[in-house]
Structures are given as structure tokens and as C-alpha cells.
Amino acid sequence: MSESLINLIETRLLAREQAALEQPDELFYCSYLISHLNLVAAELPESEEAFLHNLQTSLDSAFTVDQLSSQDKSGIQNLWDTVCLGTA
């Protein structure tokens, strides 16, 4: 798999994180997604589609066990959807 997709998404998340220094919720969403991104990337998915699928599956699994508010889950999912636009 090309690392360009992972790098693109990470760059987008880091840019959002920098822009959100005064927005604690957005900072949390960015850091949450960056940690999932790194975990899934470490598994070396075979394709970009597999990477995107695995990351969404990772989020879905975490949402069932992490004690996040509905607002946090929604914010994380919305940010993920936003940074993935045009990547697949």
C-alpha cells in the first residue's frame, strides 16, 4: 500500500489540530483519530481501501467500548468523514 494516503490524512488532521488550539473538543477529536490512524497504519493494510475500511472498523469498535458522549462520537465521525473526502 502507498503511504501517501496515510500521510495525506495525517497532514489534514495535524493541520486541523493546529487550527483548533482554542477548541478543546476539536483537539480531542484530532488526537483520537491520529491515534487510530497510527494503530491501523501499523497493521500495514494491503490497499488504500483496506486501510479506510480498517480505520472505520477500528472507530466503530472503539465507540462500543470507549465511554464517549454521543457528541464526541459524532464529532469524531464527522471529522473522519471530512478528512477522508476525496481520498478514496
C-alpha positions as CSV (number, residue, x, y, z in Angstrom):
1,M,0.0,0.0,0.0
2,S,1.1,3.5,-0.8
3,E,1.9,5.5,2.3
4,S,0.6,8.7,0.5
5,L,-3.0,8.2,1.7
6,I,-1.8,7.8,5.3
7,N,0.4,10.8,5.0
8,L,-2.4,12.9,3.4
9,I,-4.9,12.1,6.2
10,E,-2.3,12.7,8.9
11,T,-1.3,16.0,7.4
12,R,-5.0,17.0,7.3
13,L,-5.5,16.0,10.9
14,L,-2.4,17.8,12.1
15,A,-3.5,21.0,10.2
16,R,-6.9,20.8,11.8
17,E,-5.3,20.2,15.2
18,Q,-3.1,23.3,14.8
19,A,-6.1,25.4,13.8
20,A,-8.1,24.2,16.8
21,L,-5.8,25.1,19.6
22,E,-8.5,27.1,21.3
23,Q,-11.2,24.4,20.7
24,P,-10.8,21.5,23.2
25,D,-13.3,19.3,21.5
26,E,-11.7,19.6,18.1
27,L,-8.3,18.9,19.6
28,F,-9.6,15.8,21.2
29,Y,-11.2,14.6,18.0
30,C,-8.0,15.1,16.1
31,S,-5.8,13.3,18.7
32,Y,-8.3,10.5,18.9
33,L,-8.2,10.0,15.1
34,I,-4.5,10.3,14.9
35,S,-4.0,7.5,17.4
36,H,-6.4,5.3,15.4
37,L,-4.6,6.2,12.2
38,N,-1.3,5.2,13.6
39,L,-2.6,1.9,15.0
40,V,-4.3,0.9,11.7
41,A,-1.3,2.0,9.6
42,A,1.0,-0.1,11.8
43,E,-1.0,-3.2,10.6
44,L,0.2,-2.5,7.1
45,P,-3.1,-2.8,5.2
46,E,-2.7,-4.2,1.7
47,S,-4.6,-1.4,-0.1
48,E,-6.0,2.1,0.5
49,E,-9.5,0.7,0.5
50,A,-8.5,-1.8,3.2
51,F,-6.9,1.0,5.2
52,L,-10.0,3.2,5.1
53,H,-12.2,0.2,6.0
54,N,-9.9,-0.9,8.8
55,L,-9.9,2.5,10.3
56,Q,-13.6,2.8,10.2
57,T,-13.9,-0.6,11.8
58,S,-11.4,0.4,14.5
59,L,-13.5,3.5,15.2
60,D,-16.8,1.5,15.3
61,S,-15.2,-1.0,17.7
62,A,-13.8,1.7,20.0
63,F,-17.1,3.6,20.1
64,T,-18.7,0.5,21.6
65,V,-16.2,0.3,24.5
66,D,-14.9,3.8,25.0
67,Q,-17.1,5.9,27.2
68,L,-17.6,8.7,24.8
69,S,-20.6,11.0,24.7
70,S,-22.8,10.9,21.6
71,Q,-21.5,14.4,20.8
72,D,-17.9,13.1,20.9
73,K,-18.7,10.1,18.7
74,S,-20.5,12.3,16.2
75,G,-17.7,14.9,16.2
76,I,-15.0,12.2,15.7
77,Q,-17.0,10.6,12.9
78,N,-17.7,13.9,11.2
79,L,-14.1,14.9,11.3
80,W,-13.1,11.5,9.9
81,D,-15.6,11.8,7.1
82,T,-14.3,15.3,6.4
83,V,-10.6,14.4,6.2
84,C,-11.3,11.4,4.0
85,L,-13.2,13.4,1.4
86,G,-11.6,12.9,-1.9
87,T,-9.1,10.3,-0.6
88,A,-10.6,7.1,-1.8
